[in-house]
Amino acid sequence: MSWIEKVTGSLEQKREYREYRARVHALPAKYREAVEALERYFMYCGGIAQGDVLVKMSDDLATLFEQAAATGTPIRGIVGDDPVEFAETFLANYSEGGWQRKERARLVAAIDRAAQS
C-alpha cells in the first residue's frame, strides 16, 4: 500500500465503488430506486466497516438487480413481501466486515483477560 492509500484509503476500492455507482445508475428507474433504498438501509443498519467487504457486497447487489432487470423479474420477486427480511438476510452474508463482529471479539478477549486474573 502506498503512502497516499494510507491517507485516502484504497484507490482500487474507490475505483470499484465508482464502477458500482455507474452500474446502478444504468439500471431501469424502478430497479435503481430499490437498490438505492437497500443501500440506505445497509449504510444505517448494516455496520459494514471494511471497505473490501462493502465493495464485494455492492458488486453482488448490482449483479443481482442487473440480472433481475435483464430477465424482467419484478422487484417483489427479488426482495419478497418483507424487504427488511431480505435486507437482513443479504447483510448476513457479509457479516465478516461488520464492526459488530470486531467489537464482539474485543469484548470476548477483554472478558477472557479479566477472568484470568
C-alpha positions in Angstrom: 0.0 0.0 0.0 1.4 3.4 -1.0 1.5 6.3 1.4 -1.3 8.0 -0.4 -3.6 5.0 0.1 -2.7 5.0 3.8 -4.1 8.5 3.9 -7.1 8.3 1.5 -7.9 4.6 1.5 -7.6 2.0 -1.2 -7.6 3.6 -4.7 -8.7 0.3 -6.2 -11.7 0.1 -3.9 -12.6 3.7 -4.8 -12.5 2.8 -8.5 -14.6 -0.3 -7.9 -17.2 1.7 -6.0 -17.4 4.3 -8.8 -17.9 1.4 -11.2 -20.7 0.1 -9.0 -22.4 3.5 -8.9 -22.3 3.6 -12.7 -23.9 0.2 -12.9 -26.7 1.2 -10.5 -27.2 4.4 -12.5 -27.6 2.3 -15.6 -30.4 0.2 -14.1 -34.1 0.9 -15.1 -35.6 3.6 -12.7 -37.6 1.2 -10.5 -34.7 -1.2 -10.0 -32.4 1.8 -9.3 -34.9 3.1 -6.7 -34.9 -0.3 -5.0 -31.1 -0.6 -4.9 -30.8 2.9 -3.5 -33.3 2.1 -0.8 -31.4 -1.0 0.1 -28.1 0.9 0.1 -29.6 3.4 2.5 -30.7 0.6 4.8 -27.3 -1.1 4.6 -25.5 2.1 5.5 -27.7 2.8 8.5 -28.2 -0.7 9.7 -25.5 -2.9 8.1 -22.5 -1.9 10.1 -20.1 -2.9 7.4 -16.7 -1.3 8.4 -14.3 -3.0 5.9 -14.0 -1.4 2.5 -13.3 -4.6 0.7 -16.4 -6.3 2.2 -18.5 -3.2 1.3 -17.3 -3.3 -2.3 -18.0 -7.0 -2.6 -21.5 -6.6 -1.2 -22.2 -3.7 -3.5 -21.0 -5.6 -6.5 -23.2 -8.6 -5.6 -26.2 -6.3 -5.1 -25.7 -4.7 -8.5 -25.3 -8.1 -10.2 -28.5 -9.3 -8.6 -30.5 -6.3 -9.8 -28.9 -6.3 -13.2 -29.8 -9.9 -13.8 -33.3 -9.3 -12.5 -33.8 -6.3 -14.8 -32.5 -8.3 -17.7 -35.0 -11.1 -17.1 -37.8 -8.8 -16.2 -38.1 -10.2 -12.6 -40.3 -7.8 -10.6 -38.9 -6.0 -7.6 -41.1 -8.1 -5.2 -39.7 -11.2 -7.0 -36.3 -10.2 -5.8 -37.0 -8.9 -2.3 -40.2 -10.7 -1.5 -43.0 -9.5 0.7 -40.7 -8.3 3.5 -37.9 -6.0 2.3 -36.4 -5.8 5.8 -36.1 -9.6 6.0 -34.4 -9.6 2.5 -32.0 -6.9 3.5 -31.1 -8.6 6.8 -30.6 -12.0 5.0 -28.5 -10.3 2.4 -26.4 -8.5 5.0 -25.8 -11.7 7.0 -23.7 -12.9 4.0 -21.2 -10.1 4.7 -21.1 -10.2 8.5 -17.3 -10.7 8.5 -17.0 -7.0 7.5 -19.2 -5.7 10.3 -18.0 -3.5 13.1 -20.2 -5.5 15.5 -18.1 -8.7 14.9 -15.0 -6.8 15.7 -16.5 -5.4 18.9 -17.8 -8.8 19.9 -14.3 -10.3 19.5 -12.9 -7.3 21.5 -15.4 -7.9 24.3 -14.7 -11.7 24.5 -10.9 -11.0 24.6 -11.3 -8.4 27.4 -13.5 -10.7 29.5 -11.1 -13.6 28.9 -8.2 -11.4 30.2 -10.2 -10.2 33.2 -11.3 -13.8 34.1 -7.7 -15.0 34.1 -6.8 -12.6 37.0 
